[in-house]
Amino acid sequence: MKGNGDLERGKSRKQSQYPQAPPHQYYASSHTSDRTQYWTSWLVPMIVVADVAMFVVIMYVNNCPKNDHNGACVAKFLKRFSFQPRRENPLFGPSSSTLEKLGGLEWNKVVHENEAWRLVSCIWLHAGVIHLLANMLSFVFVGIRLEQQFGFVRVGAIYLLSGVGGSILSALFIQRSISVGASGALFGLLGAMLSELLTNWTIYSNKAAALFTLVIIIAINLAVGILPHVDNFAHIGGFLSGVLLGFVLLVRPQYGWSESKHLPANARPKSKYTVCQYVLWIGAIILFIIGYTVGLVMLFRGENANDRCSWCHYLSCVPTSRWSCNN
């Protein structure tokens, strides 16, 4: 996720309206003055603490020594908090039944038992220590910079709505397994970073390099999702939600707008936003509402999206001689 190229426009004779930053370091900018404004990041650390605390609760409820009569628990010195046998959970975590009990995403319970809350609760659960660490490190790396630049309200909205968007797509395609994790929400932040770069195109220099770097990062992460036991539909649903939300929530005034306000009275100032930004903003709102609505309607009607797309299952798992995707 790292990049070395500068995104922002270089300084001209007058001080630049935006600071320079590499692709993974977005900084807040005030469009009412030339001073850079930063928000204190507190939401991202709170979410990390909440996820870690939730994982501790999961392991307490799991209680491997009590439920595993073969004595094959991993890290037995942790006693009640020891992990399930590796043949059952290689990520050093709880059993699938514990995850289901505490709110894991399970299609039958969402559709037939009216437990729609699982679309949200599953975002806060993780399948193991490795799963938790990978997600939280990525979240801190991406989320803190975005929150510093755009504030907790917009970043929090993207995180939550993208997570739910990933849950909806996952439930439509994966109906025989339990899904947990914040990966959909994280991919939403990556998608929002991409749309932020595109919609605020005029304020960046080295655009092609920045775009190429970000696309490669996203492509690699999505490619990992074709491995077995990885819910790539949650990744894709979260990413698409994040892209649309980024066009809506992360739009910024075009380059030169702030300086144009100080021109003589008879001079024509620049408009705050470009026509392209307005078009993307309106189009993204429409597509987001339509996508969410269609997804929820299909889900609660009990439809299986695989019946409408016979090849889409390859987006989440590609069978090879080393593994099968039947289950």
C-alpha positions in Angstrom: 0.0 0.0 0.0 3.0 2.2 0.0 4.0 4.6 -2.7 6.7 7.2 -3.1 5.4 9.5 -5.8 4.0 13.0 -4.8 0.3 13.4 -5.5 -0.2 17.1 -4.9 0.6 19.9 -7.2 4.0 21.5 -6.7 4.2 24.9 -5.2 4.0 27.9 -7.6 5.1 31.4 -6.9 2.3 31.6 -4.4 2.0 29.1 -1.6 0.1 26.0 -2.8 -3.4 25.4 -1.6 -2.6 21.8 -0.9 0.4 20.0 0.7 2.3 17.4 -1.2 1.9 13.8 -0.1 2.6 10.3 -1.3 -0.4 8.1 -2.4 -0.9 6.5 1.0 -0.7 9.8 2.9 -3.7 12.0 2.4 -3.7 15.2 4.5 -6.6 17.5 5.3 -6.8 20.8 3.6 -8.8 23.8 4.3 -10.3 25.5 1.3 -11.1 28.7 3.1 -7.4 29.5 3.7 -4.0 28.4 2.7 -3.4 26.7 6.0 -3.6 23.0 6.2 -6.2 21.7 8.6 -5.9 18.3 10.4 -8.6 16.3 12.2 -7.5 14.3 15.2 -8.0 10.6 14.5 -9.9 9.0 17.3 -12.6 6.9 15.5 -10.1 4.5 13.9 -8.2 3.7 17.2 -11.6 3.2 18.9 -12.7 0.7 16.2 -9.4 -1.2 16.6 -9.9 -1.3 20.4 -13.5 -2.5 19.9 -12.5 -5.2 17.5 -9.8 -6.5 19.8 -12.1 -6.4 22.8 -14.7 -8.3 20.8 -12.2 -11.0 19.9 -11.4 -11.4 23.5 -15.1 -11.9 24.2 -15.3 -14.4 21.4 -12.5 -16.5 22.8 -14.0 -16.3 26.3 -17.3 -17.6 25.0 -15.6 -20.2 22.8 -13.9 -21.9 25.8 -12.0 -24.6 23.8 -10.9 -26.8 26.7 -14.5 -27.3 27.8 -15.9 -28.1 24.3 -13.0 -30.0 22.8 -12.9 -33.4 24.5 -9.9 -34.6 22.5 -7.6 -32.1 24.2 -6.2 -30.7 20.9 -6.7 -27.0 21.7 -3.8 -24.8 20.6 -1.9 -22.6 23.3 -3.4 -24.5 26.2 -1.6 -22.2 28.6 -4.2 -19.6 27.7 -6.8 -22.0 29.3 -10.3 -20.7 28.5 -8.9 -18.4 25.8 -7.0 -21.2 24.0 -7.6 -21.7 20.3 -9.4 -24.4 18.4 -7.3 -27.2 16.9 -5.5 -26.0 13.7 -7.2 -28.6 11.5 -10.5 -26.8 12.4 -9.2 -23.2 12.4 -5.7 -22.5 11.1 -6.1 -18.8 11.9 -5.8 -19.4 15.7 -9.3 -18.6 16.6 -12.7 -19.9 17.8 -15.0 -22.5 16.3 -17.5 -21.7 13.6 -20.4 -22.4 16.0 -19.1 -19.7 18.3 -18.9 -17.2 15.5 -22.4 -18.1 14.4 -23.7 -17.7 18.0 -22.2 -14.2 18.4 -23.4 -12.7 15.1 -21.5 -14.2 12.1 -23.1 -13.7 8.7 -25.2 -16.8 7.9 -27.7 -16.6 5.0 -30.4 -18.8 6.5 -30.6 -16.8 9.7 -30.7 -13.5 7.9 -33.4 -14.5 5.5 -35.5 -17.1 7.3 -35.0 -16.1 10.9 -35.3 -12.4 10.5 -31.8 -11.7 11.9 -30.8 -8.8 9.5 -28.6 -7.4 12.3 -26.0 -10.0 11.3 -25.3 -7.9 8.2 -23.7 -5.4 10.7 -22.6 -7.6 13.5 -20.4 -9.8 11.3 -18.1 -6.8 10.6 -17.0 -6.7 14.2 -16.1 -10.4 14.4 -12.8 -12.1 13.3 -12.0 -15.7 12.7 -8.7 -15.7 14.4 -5.6 -13.8 15.6 -4.1 -13.8 12.1 -7.3 -12.5 10.6 -7.6 -9.8 13.3 -4.0 -8.6 13.0 -4.1 -8.4 9.2 -7.3 -6.4 9.2 -6.4 -4.0 12.0 -2.9 -3.2 10.6 -4.4 -2.4 7.2 -7.2 -0.4 8.8 -4.8 1.7 10.9 -2.5 2.3 7.8 -5.4 3.4 5.6 -8.0 4.7 8.0 -6.0 7.1 10.2 -4.8 9.2 7.2 -8.3 9.4 5.7 -9.8 10.4 9.1 -7.1 13.1 9.5 -8.0 14.5 6.2 -11.8 14.1 6.0 -13.0 13.7 9.6 -14.6 10.9 11.5 -18.1 11.4 10.2 -17.3 10.7 6.5 -14.8 8.0 7.1 -17.1 6.3 9.7 -20.0 6.4 7.2 -17.8 4.9 4.4 -16.5 2.2 6.8 -19.9 1.1 8.0 -21.9 1.3 4.8 -19.1 -0.4 2.8 -19.1 -3.2 5.4 -22.8 -3.7 5.1 -22.5 -3.6 1.3 -19.9 -6.3 1.5 -22.2 -8.4 3.8 -25.1 -8.1 1.3 -23.1 -9.3 -1.7 -21.6 -12.1 0.4 -25.0 -13.3 1.6 -26.3 -13.3 -2.0 -23.5 -15.6 -3.3 -22.3 -17.6 -0.2 -25.2 -19.3 1.5 -23.7 -22.4 3.0 -20.9 -20.9 5.1 -20.4 -18.4 7.9 -18.7 -15.1 7.0 -17.0 -12.7 9.5 -14.5 -9.8 9.4 -14.0 -6.2 8.6 -12.5 -6.8 5.2 -15.5 -5.5 3.3 -15.2 -2.2 5.2 -11.5 -2.0 4.6 -12.0 -2.5 0.9 -14.5 0.2 1.1 -11.8 2.6 2.3 -9.6 1.5 -0.5 -12.4 2.1 -3.0 -13.0 5.5 -1.5 -9.3 6.4 -1.9 -9.5 5.5 -5.6 -12.7 7.6 -6.2 -11.2 10.4 -4.2 -8.2 10.5 -6.5 -10.4 10.4 -9.6 -13.0 13.0 -8.5 -10.3 15.4 -7.2 -8.1 14.9 -10.2 -7.3 18.6 -10.7 -5.5 19.0 -7.4 -2.9 16.2 -8.0 0.3 16.0 -9.9 1.9 12.7 -11.0 -1.7 11.5 -11.5 -0.9 8.5 -13.6 1.7 7.2 -11.2 -0.6 7.6 -8.2 -3.5 5.9 -10.0 -1.3 3.1 -11.2 0.0 2.5 -7.7 -3.4 2.5 -6.1 -4.9 0.2 -8.8 -2.0 -2.3 -8.3 -2.6 -2.4 -4.5 -6.3 -3.0 -5.0 -5.8 -5.6 -7.7 -3.3 -7.6 -5.5 -5.7 -7.5 -2.6 -8.6 -8.7 -4.7 -6.5 -11.4 -6.2 -5.8 -12.9 -2.8 -9.6 -13.3 -2.5 -9.7 -16.1 -5.1 -8.0 -18.4 -2.5 -10.2 -20.8 -0.7 -11.8 -19.8 2.6 -11.6 -16.1 1.7 -14.8 -14.3 1.2 -14.0 -12.2 -1.9 -17.7 -11.2 -2.4 -17.5 -9.2 0.8 -14.3 -7.6 -0.6 -16.0 -6.8 -3.9 -19.2 -5.5 -2.3 -17.3 -3.3 0.1 -15.0 -2.0 -2.6 -17.9 -1.0 -5.0 -19.7 0.6 -2.1 -16.6 2.5 -1.1 -16.0 3.7 -4.7 -19.5 5.2 -4.9 -19.4 6.7 -1.4 -16.0 8.3 -2.1 -17.5 10.2 -5.1 -20.2 11.5 -2.8 -18.4 12.1 0.5 -14.8 12.9 -0.4 -15.2 15.5 -3.1 -13.1 18.6 -2.7 -13.0 22.0 -4.5 -11.0 22.1 -7.7 -7.5 23.4 -7.9 -7.2 27.1 -7.8 -10.7 27.8 -6.4 -9.5 29.2 -3.1 -7.1 31.6 -4.8 -9.8 32.7 -7.3 -11.9 34.1 -4.5 -9.2 36.9 -4.0 -9.3 38.1 -7.6 -10.5 41.6 -8.5 -14.3 42.1 -8.4 -14.5 42.3 -12.2 -12.7 38.9 -12.6 -14.6 35.7 -13.1 -13.8 33.3 -10.2 -13.5 29.6 -10.7 -16.5 27.5 -9.8 -16.0 25.5 -6.6 -16.5 22.1 -8.2 -16.1 20.9 -11.8 -18.9 19.7 -14.0 -17.4 16.2 -13.9 -17.5 16.3 -10.1 -21.2 17.1 -10.1 -21.9 14.4 -12.6 -19.9 11.8 -10.6 -21.6 12.9 -7.4 -25.2 12.6 -8.7 -24.4 9.3 -10.6 -22.8 7.7 -7.5 -25.8 8.6 -5.3 -28.2 7.0 -7.8 -26.1 3.9 -8.3 -25.5 3.4 -4.6 -29.2 3.6 -3.7 -30.2 1.3 -6.6 -27.5 -1.2 -5.7 -28.4 -1.3 -2.0 -32.1 -1.5 -2.8 -31.8 -4.3 -5.3 -29.3 -6.2 -3.1 -31.6 -6.1 -0.1 -34.7 -7.0 -2.1 -33.0 -10.0 -3.6 -31.6 -11.1 -0.2 -34.8 -11.0 1.7 -36.7 -12.7 -1.1 -34.3 -15.6 -0.6 -32.7 -15.5 -4.0 -29.4 -17.1 -4.8 -27.3 -14.7 -6.9 -25.4 -17.7 -8.4 -28.6 -18.6 -10.3 -28.3 -15.3 -12.1 -24.6 -15.4 -12.7 -23.2 -18.9 -13.3 -19.6 -17.9 -13.4 -19.5 -15.4 -10.6 -18.4 -18.0 -8.0 -14.9 -17.9 -9.7 -14.6 -14.4 -8.3 -14.3 -15.8 -4.8 -12.5 -19.1 -5.4 -10.7 -20.6 -8.4 -10.3 -24.4 -8.1 -6.8 -25.9 -8.7 -5.1 -29.2 -8.2 -4.3 -28.1 -4.7 -7.8 -27.2 -3.5 -11.4 -27.5 -4.3 -14.1 -24.8 -4.2 -17.1 -27.2 -3.8 -17.7 -26.3 -0.1 
